[in-house]
Structure formats: C-alpha cells, structure tokens
Amino acid sequence: MKTRQELKLQAKEAMRAQRGTAILLLLVYCLVAAALGVVDFWLPFTNTVARTWANASGAGFEVYFSWVFSIGMLLSSVMVINMYGEFVRIYRRETASVGALFTGYGVNFLRKLGGMLWMGLWLFLWSLLFIIPGIIKGFSYAMTPFILADKPDVTAREALRMSRRMMAGNKGRLFVLVLSFFGWAILSAFTLGILAIVFVGPYYYTTLAGFYEEVRD
C-alpha cells in the first residue's frame, strides 16, 4: 500500500493533467451548495412574508418553500457521488467530465440517493452516542460515496457494509491523511477560499480518490 506521501504525489500529478476539469468540478458543486445555502437563509423570511400576504389578502392559504430546499439537498447529495466518481477518473488518469455532475443523475439515481440517506441515518444514530462515535463511524463510512459512484452493481446498503470492511484498520490512515491538509485549509482561509477552489480542493479530493483505490485493491 502506498505511503501518504506517495499517494499525495501521485494525486497531484494526476490532478495536474486535468487541472481545469478538477477545478470546474469543485466550483460547480460549490456554486450549487452556495445556492442552497442562500435558499435556506431566506426561507424563514420568505415564509413570513407569504403568511403576512395571505392573511392580509384573505386568500386563506399559506405559501411554503421549504420543499425546494429539501429537494435541493437530496439532489446535492447525489451530485456529491457524481463528483467523487469523476475524481476517481482523474486519479486513474481517465478523462473526467464536468457534465457528469448532471448526467450522472440518470444513472442509478434512487440507488445513489438511498445510499447517502442510509449513510446519513446511521451517522445520525451514532452521533447520538456523543461526538467521538459519530466521527469514528464517519471515517468508517467514508468510502460509501466512492463505492456508489464506482460500483453500479453494489446496492445502497451493501455499499455501507463494504465501506466498513474496506476501512477496517484504515481509519487511522485516513484520519492522518485528512489532517495533513490542515495547513492548506488555513492558507485557503487567508485567500477567502480562492486557493481551495483552484488547488487545495481538487488536490484533496483526488487524494481521497487515490486512497479509495488503495483500500479497494
């Protein structure tokens, strides 16, 4: 199994070959997430205005837009899987596509969505036992999105079990790997996130894809 340094070096070289695509993958996803954040921020205000208008006009109904945010979050969770799949392609030095973030919705959509919801449920339940068990299980389930993207024949529930098996004895390695990007995260904060989009983020996700390749093998 590759060392952390070897993994990061290979990820950096693979990312460099498709730097533009890697940046756009992360940028598009961040824009979608930001749009959802704006919707979430304005929902309470929007609902208040709608209720006030309905009461004043005597229309007898209220308008709620929270369903927009809920649907957006579900779509965003599937987009994460599509993004992870493209970073796996980048690490393998295959041609990745930004369009796959959206065309990927047409491939096993319910399976991908079910897998993310199933993982989220178990993370929530483990988090009820305090923070540490939730964090440990977060690392245990970390390969689930990669499996859902890379193995279309694996069911949603089996993806979670497979991730647990893959991460047995490897959770500490992944923790150290993630921690090694802490300095980059600080530098990104000083650039208002620009460095995160143009270098750190693509580098990080390509490295995670490389880690998936290692534990999968």
C-alpha positions as CSV (number, residue, x, y, z in Angstrom):
1,M,0.0,0.0,0.0
2,K,1.3,3.4,-0.9
3,T,2.6,5.8,1.8
4,R,0.7,9.0,2.4
5,Q,3.5,11.0,0.6
6,E,3.4,8.7,-2.4
7,L,-0.4,8.9,-2.5
8,K,-0.4,12.7,-2.4
9,L,2.3,12.9,-5.0
10,Q,0.5,10.6,-7.5
11,A,-2.7,12.5,-6.8
12,K,-1.0,15.8,-7.5
13,E,0.4,14.5,-10.8
14,A,-3.0,13.1,-11.9
15,M,-4.8,16.3,-11.0
16,R,-2.2,18.4,-12.9
17,A,-3.1,16.5,-16.1
18,Q,-6.8,17.6,-15.8
19,R,-6.5,20.7,-13.7
20,G,-9.2,22.7,-15.4
21,T,-11.7,19.9,-15.2
22,A,-10.9,19.3,-11.5
23,I,-11.4,23.0,-10.7
24,L,-14.7,23.2,-12.5
25,L,-16.0,20.0,-10.8
26,L,-15.4,21.6,-7.4
27,L,-16.5,25.1,-8.5
28,V,-19.8,23.9,-9.9
29,Y,-20.6,21.8,-6.9
30,C,-19.7,24.7,-4.5
31,L,-22.0,27.1,-6.5
32,V,-24.9,24.6,-6.1
33,A,-24.2,24.3,-2.4
34,A,-24.0,28.1,-2.1
35,A,-27.3,28.5,-3.9
36,L,-28.9,26.0,-1.4
37,G,-27.4,28.0,1.5
38,V,-29.0,31.2,0.1
39,V,-32.4,29.4,-0.1
40,D,-32.0,28.1,3.4
41,F,-31.1,31.6,4.7
42,W,-34.1,33.3,3.0
43,L,-36.7,30.6,3.8
44,P,-37.8,32.0,7.2
45,F,-38.2,35.5,5.7
46,T,-40.0,34.2,2.6
47,N,-42.4,32.2,4.7
48,T,-43.2,35.1,7.0
49,V,-43.8,37.4,4.0
50,A,-46.1,34.7,2.4
51,R,-48.1,34.3,5.6
52,T,-48.5,38.0,6.0
53,W,-49.6,38.4,2.4
54,A,-52.1,35.5,2.7
55,N,-53.6,36.9,5.9
56,A,-53.9,40.4,4.5
57,S,-55.4,39.4,1.2
58,G,-57.8,36.9,2.8
59,A,-56.6,34.2,0.4
60,G,-56.9,31.6,3.1
61,F,-53.7,29.8,2.3
62,E,-50.0,30.0,3.1
63,V,-47.1,29.5,0.7
64,Y,-44.1,27.5,1.9
65,F,-40.9,27.0,0.0
66,S,-39.1,24.6,2.4
67,W,-39.7,21.8,0.0
68,V,-37.5,23.5,-2.5
69,F,-34.6,23.3,-0.1
70,S,-35.3,19.7,0.8
71,I,-35.4,18.6,-2.8
72,G,-32.2,20.6,-3.4
73,M,-30.4,18.8,-0.6
74,L,-31.4,15.4,-1.9
75,L,-30.1,16.4,-5.4
76,S,-26.9,17.8,-3.9
77,S,-26.2,14.5,-2.1
78,V,-26.4,12.7,-5.4
79,M,-24.2,15.3,-7.0
80,V,-21.5,14.6,-4.4
81,I,-21.4,11.0,-5.6
82,N,-21.2,12.1,-9.2
83,M,-18.3,14.4,-8.2
84,Y,-16.4,11.7,-6.3
85,G,-16.8,9.4,-9.3
86,E,-15.1,12.0,-11.6
87,F,-12.2,12.5,-9.2
88,V,-11.7,8.7,-9.2
89,R,-11.5,9.0,-13.0
90,I,-8.9,11.8,-12.7
91,Y,-6.8,9.8,-10.3
92,R,-7.0,6.8,-12.7
93,R,-5.9,9.2,-15.5
94,E,-9.1,8.7,-17.3
95,T,-11.0,11.6,-19.0
96,A,-13.3,13.2,-16.5
97,S,-16.3,15.4,-17.4
98,V,-17.9,18.3,-15.6
99,G,-21.1,17.4,-17.3
100,A,-21.2,14.1,-15.5
101,L,-22.2,16.0,-12.4
102,F,-25.6,16.3,-14.0
103,T,-25.8,13.4,-16.5
104,G,-24.9,11.2,-13.5
105,Y,-28.4,11.8,-12.2
106,G,-29.7,9.5,-14.9
107,V,-27.6,6.5,-13.7
108,N,-28.9,4.7,-10.6
109,F,-30.4,7.8,-9.1
110,L,-32.5,6.1,-6.5
111,R,-29.6,3.8,-5.5
112,K,-27.3,6.7,-5.0
113,L,-29.8,8.7,-3.1
114,G,-30.7,5.7,-1.0
115,G,-27.1,5.1,-0.2
116,M,-26.5,8.6,1.0
117,L,-29.7,8.7,3.1
118,W,-28.8,5.3,4.6
119,M,-25.4,6.5,5.5
120,G,-26.8,9.8,6.9
121,L,-29.2,7.9,9.1
122,W,-26.5,5.7,10.6
123,L,-24.2,8.7,11.1
124,F,-27.0,10.5,12.9
125,L,-27.8,7.5,15.1
126,W,-24.1,7.0,16.0
127,S,-23.8,10.8,16.7
128,L,-26.5,10.4,19.4
129,L,-23.9,8.4,21.4
130,F,-21.8,11.6,21.6
131,I,-19.4,13.1,19.1
132,I,-16.5,10.7,19.1
133,P,-18.5,7.6,18.0
134,G,-20.0,9.7,15.2
135,I,-16.6,10.8,14.0
136,I,-15.2,7.2,14.1
137,K,-18.2,6.0,12.1
138,G,-17.8,8.9,9.7
139,F,-14.4,7.5,8.8
140,S,-15.8,4.0,8.6
141,Y,-18.4,5.0,6.1
142,A,-16.1,7.5,4.2
143,M,-15.8,5.2,1.1
144,T,-19.5,4.8,0.6
145,P,-19.9,7.7,-1.9
146,F,-16.9,6.3,-3.9
147,I,-18.4,2.8,-4.0
148,L,-21.8,4.1,-5.1
149,A,-20.1,6.0,-7.9
150,D,-17.7,3.3,-9.0
151,K,-19.6,0.1,-8.4
152,P,-23.1,0.3,-10.0
153,D,-23.8,-3.3,-9.1
154,V,-23.5,-2.8,-5.4
155,T,-26.7,-2.0,-3.5
156,A,-27.0,1.1,-1.3
157,R,-26.9,-1.0,1.9
158,E,-24.1,-3.2,0.7
159,A,-22.1,-0.1,-0.1
160,L,-22.1,0.9,3.6
161,R,-21.1,-2.6,4.7
162,M,-18.3,-2.7,2.0
163,S,-17.0,0.7,3.2
164,R,-16.8,-0.7,6.8
165,R,-14.8,-3.7,5.6
166,M,-12.5,-1.5,3.5
167,M,-11.9,0.9,6.3
168,A,-11.2,-1.8,9.0
169,G,-7.7,-1.0,10.1
170,N,-7.5,2.0,7.8
171,K,-9.5,4.7,9.7
172,G,-6.3,6.0,11.3
173,R,-4.6,6.3,8.0
174,L,-7.4,8.3,6.5
175,F,-7.5,10.5,9.6
176,V,-3.8,11.3,9.3
177,L,-4.3,11.9,5.5
178,V,-7.1,14.3,6.1
179,L,-5.1,16.0,8.9
180,S,-2.2,16.6,6.5
181,F,-4.4,19.1,4.6
182,F,-5.0,21.2,7.7
183,G,-2.2,23.7,6.8
184,W,-3.6,24.0,3.3
185,A,-7.0,24.7,4.8
186,I,-5.6,27.6,6.8
187,L,-3.9,29.1,3.8
188,S,-7.2,28.8,1.9
189,A,-8.9,30.8,4.5
190,F,-6.5,33.7,4.0
191,T,-7.3,33.7,0.3
192,L,-11.1,33.8,1.0
193,G,-11.4,30.3,-0.4
194,I,-9.9,31.0,-3.8
195,L,-6.9,28.7,-3.1
196,A,-9.4,26.0,-2.0
197,I,-11.1,26.1,-5.4
198,V,-8.1,26.4,-7.7
199,F,-5.8,24.0,-5.9
200,V,-6.4,22.6,-2.4
201,G,-9.9,21.2,-3.0
202,P,-9.1,19.4,-6.3
203,Y,-5.8,18.1,-4.7
204,Y,-7.7,16.9,-1.6
205,Y,-10.5,15.1,-3.5
206,T,-8.1,13.5,-6.0
207,T,-6.0,12.3,-3.0
208,L,-9.2,10.8,-1.4
209,A,-9.9,9.1,-4.7
210,G,-6.4,7.6,-4.6
211,F,-7.0,6.4,-1.0
212,Y,-10.2,4.7,-2.2
213,E,-8.2,3.0,-4.9
214,E,-5.7,1.7,-2.4
215,V,-8.2,0.3,0.1
216,R,-10.4,-1.0,-2.7
217,D,-7.5,-3.1,-4.0
